[in-house]
Amino acid sequence: MMQVTTDQQYNLVIKSCREIFIEKTKDYGTSWRVYRTISIADQIYIKAKRIRNIQQTGLQKIKDDIPGEFRGIVNYAIIGLIQLNIHDDEVEDLSVETASKLYDEKIEMAKKLMEEKNHDYGEAWREMSQESFVDLILSKVLRIKQIVQNEGKTLVSEGIDANYFDIINYAVFALILIHE
């Protein structure tokens, strides 16, 4: 039996996230273009908070499952990265092709970061709990909110984009471990 690599697992998770992103873009267009950074952070926060509540209570009343929420977190973080790079507030609608291309560019950057960190950390994430990934995502969201309050300025810390990239990779790791 062939061993599945982290690279293959990452690609499979992203494939499922991307499919949802594309389908929703076909359904809704790029209505997310109206979101400001704080709104995107709040969307990620809501999803991570819901996962945490389900983890703590063991109960859920709506059908959206935890993997679906993690996929939503990935996609909102990518939207956040795209929004950081589009400075034209007038352009609200992007074509499916343009949105897909931007999505792929951000995922390529996130994956490269994951590979570099995996090299240095030795895939320590494989020994982490799903609860830890949620807590880390919530922490990164709170950092983004603080940076927004500080008008985008940081003294010694990474910027908003670095936090979005970490959120993407934590959510992908959680999804990989859920599927193992």
N, C-alpha and C positions, 0 to 999 in steps of 0.2 A: 504494500500500500504506500502510495506516494505521500510524503509529508507536505502539508499546505504551508506555504511561507507567509510571513507577515505581509509581504508585498502583495501576494495574491488575496489574502484576507482583506487587506485595506482596499484593494481595487473592487472586490465584490461588494463591500459595504458602500463605497462611494457610488458604484453603479446603481444600487437601489436608491440612494439619496438623490442622485442626479435624475433618475427616471421620474421621481416624484416632483422634483423641481421643474422639469421640462413639461410634465403633464399639467401642473398648476399654472405654469406660464402660458400654456395653450388655453387653459380655462379662464384665467384672470388677467392675462397680459402681465405687465410688470408694474402692477398697482403698488407693489412694495417700494417703488421709486419715491413715494411721498414720505417714507419713513426717515426720520432723523436718527442719529446714533442712539439717543436715549430710548427711542421707541423700539429699536431693534434689540437693545439690551433688555428692555422690559419683556419683549416677546420670549427671549431666551430664558430670562428669569422665571417667567410663568411656567414654561415647560419643565425647567429643572426643578422648580418648587413642587410641581405636580408629581414628578417622579419621586422626589423626596417624601412627599406625603403618602404616596402609595407604598413606598418602602417601609415607612414607619408604622402605618396602620394596617398594611396588608389588604386594604380594601380599595376598590375603584368602582365608581358608579357610571362612568361613561366608557364607551367601548375602545377608545384610542388606547393602544397598549404602550408599555414602556419603550420597546424598540422604536415604535412610531414617533414617540416624543424625542428620543435621541436623534432620529433622522431629521426631525424638524429643527432641532438645535443646530445640527450640521448646516442645514440649508439657511437658517437665519444668520448664522455666523458668516457664511459665504456672502449672503446679501449685504451684511454689514461691511465686509471688505470691499465689495463692489461699490457700495455707496461712498465709502471713504475716497475712492479713486475717481468718481464722477463728480466733478465740481459744478456742473451745469444744472442748477436747480430748475431750469425751464424744461429740460428734457424729461418727460415723465414716462414715455413708452419706448421700450427697446424691443426690437424684433426677437423672436425666439432664437434665431441664429446668433445674434449679438449677445443675448443673455447667456446662451449656452457656451459661447466662446469665453466670456468673462468668468463664468463658473469654472470652466476647465483650467483657465489660467490660475485662479485662486487655489484650486485643489492641487494643481501641480506644485505650487509653492508650499502648501500645507504638508504635502507628502514628502517633499524634500526636507523640510524641517523635521518631520517625524523620523526620517531615515538618519539624519544627523544626530538627533537626540537619542534614538535607539542605539546608535553606535556607542555614544558616550555612557548611556545609562544601562546598557545591556538588557533592554526590554523589561525593565523592572515593573512596568505597568501590568505585565501578565500575572503578577502576584498581588495586584491591588483588587479591592472590592468595588462593586458597582456603586456602593454608597460613597466611596472616596471620589470616584469620578464626578458624581453629582455635586459633592461638596466643593471640589476644585472648580467645576463649571460655575457654581454660584459665586465663589470667591472671585473668579475672573470677571463675571458680570458686575459685581460690586466695584471692582477696580475700574472697569470701563465707566461706570456711573460717576465715580469720583474724578476721573480724568475729565469727563464732560463738565462736571462742576468746576474744575480747575481751568476751564476754557481750553482744554487740550494740552495744557502744559504739564510736564513732569520734571522733577529735579534730577532724579537718578534712575527712574524706572522706565521700562519699555512702554511704548505707546499703545493706543487702542488696537491697532492692527495685530500686534504680538499677542494680545489677549484673545482676539478672535481666532487666530491660528491655533492657540492652545486649546480653546474651546472645541474647535473642530476635531482636533486629534484626541482629546479626552472622550468625546462622544463616539468617535470611530472605535477607539479602544474598547469602550463599554459595549458597543455593538458586536465587535469581534468576540469578546468573551461571552456575551449572551448566546451567540450562535455556536460556541464550542461545546 
